[in-house]
């Protein structure tokens, strides 16, 4: 397996992990927070896709799928188009409300673009320095691994939140 192939295998796992976390939940359950201050499953799924979309877009020099393919308009979230959730205020995270179908469709579109990009990379491309201002300098491969790590952590958080909230998403909190 090539290094880019290994990254592709990791990125290819993210949609299925998020799909399991959102499966069968309505928008209300997806927006529920397991405890005050925690992120909802909807926010975690959206941010996983938006973060990957923004960073891979930066790497391949293309407009994010979010705006290029009309996802910004479909989601109709109360944020500017460049919002991706990094450092988002607690109150704003609760404003991410979307259906499981919309969340997973966007993530699949992002994953398709990411996998297409990875297919163009050689092992040498992964060594390219993309940010020399840091110590140590950041290579393309390091940035991709960071994006993958962030996505997989959010997948685990979404699965954990699903477990806390219960199978229907909110019944175990006594909200229903």
N, C-alpha and C positions, 0 to 999 in steps of 0.2 A: 504494500500500500504506500502511496506517495504521501508526503506531508499534507498536501492540499486535499488529498483523498481522505485522510484521517480527520481533517477539519470538516470536510463535507459530511462525513458520517456523523460527527457530533452535531452540526447544525441541522442535519436531517432528522434528528430525534426530537427537536424542540416542538414542532407542530403536534405530534402525537401526544407528547406529555401535556401540553396545554389543552388539547382536545379532551383528554381524560379528565382534567380538572374542571372543565366547563360543561361537560356532557350532562344534559338533562336539566340544567339550571336556567331559570328565566332571568331577565335583566335585573329584577329586584334582588334575587338571591346572589347573583354575580356581584352586585354593588354592595352587599352586606359586608361589614367588617367584623372579623372574628373577635376583636377586642378594640376598644377605643385607641386610636392612633395607628392601628395596623392598616396595611393596604388591603384593598378588596381583591378578589380574584379577577374582576374586570380590569382594575388598574394594572395588576401584575401581568395579565395577558396582553393588554394594550401596550404597556411600557416595554415588555419583552420584544414585541414586534417593532415599535417605534425606535427603540434604542438600536436594534440591529439594522433597521432601515436607514437611520441617520448615519451610523458609523460606516456601514458598507457603502452607502452612497458617497460618503467622503473619500473612501478608499478607491472606488472605481470612477469617481468624478462624474457621477450622474445624479440627477434630481431624485430625491426619495420617492419611493412608490406611493407614499402617503399623499403627496400632492400631484405627482405625475399621472397617477391612475385614478384620481378622484376619491380616495379613501377619506381625505379630510372632509369633503362635503358629505359623504355617506355617514360618517360618524357624527357630524354636527356637534362636536364638543365645544364648550365655551372658552377655547384657547386659540392663540394665533397658530398658524400652520407650522411654525418651526418648533413648537412645544413637543418635547419627547419624554417628559417626566423626570429627567435628572434634576434633583434638587427641588422638586415641586413641593409647595407648601401643603401641609396636612389637609387643610380645608379644600384645596384644589383636587387632591387625589379622590375625594368623595364625589367629584363631579364627572368622573369617568363612568358612564352608564351606557351599556351596549348589550346586544344579544350575543349569545354564544356563537351563533352563525356568523355574525359580522366580525367578531373578534377572531375566529378561526380562519375565516376567508382572507382577512387582511394578513394574518400571520403566514398563511400558505403562500400568498403572493410575495411577501417579503422573502420567505425561504426559497422560493423559486428563483428570485433574482440573486440571492446570496449564493445558491448552489451554482448558478450560471457563472457568476463571477469567479468562484473558486475553481471552476473547470478551466479557466483561462490562465491560472497561475502555475508557474514552475516552482521547484524548490528554491531556485535562486531568487525568484520574486519575493519569497517570504523573508529573505534576508535584507531586502531594501529598507533603508532607514527612512521612516516617514515623519519622525519627529525628533530632530537632533537637539531640541531645546531642553530635553529631559536628560537626567543622568540616572541610569544609563539611557542612551538613545533608544527610541522605540522603533522596532522593525515592523514591517507589515504582518509578519507571522505572529509577533507578540500582540499586536493590536487585535488581530482576528481571534487569538486565543482569549484575550480579555473580553471581547464581545460574546464569545461562546460561553465563557465562564459566567458572565452576568446573566445571560439567557437561561442557562441551566439552573443557576441559583433561584431565579424567579419562578422557574417551573416547579422546583421543589417547594418554594413558599406557597405557590398556588395549590399544590396538592395538599400541603399541610393545612392551609386555610380551609380547603374543602372538607378535610377530616374533622376539623374543629367545628365547622358550621353544620355538619351532618350531611347525609346523603341528598337532602332536598335543598341544601344551601343555607337554611336559616332556622329550621324547626328546633334544633338543639339549643338555640339561644332564647327560646321562648318568645320570639318576635311574632310568630304566627298566631 
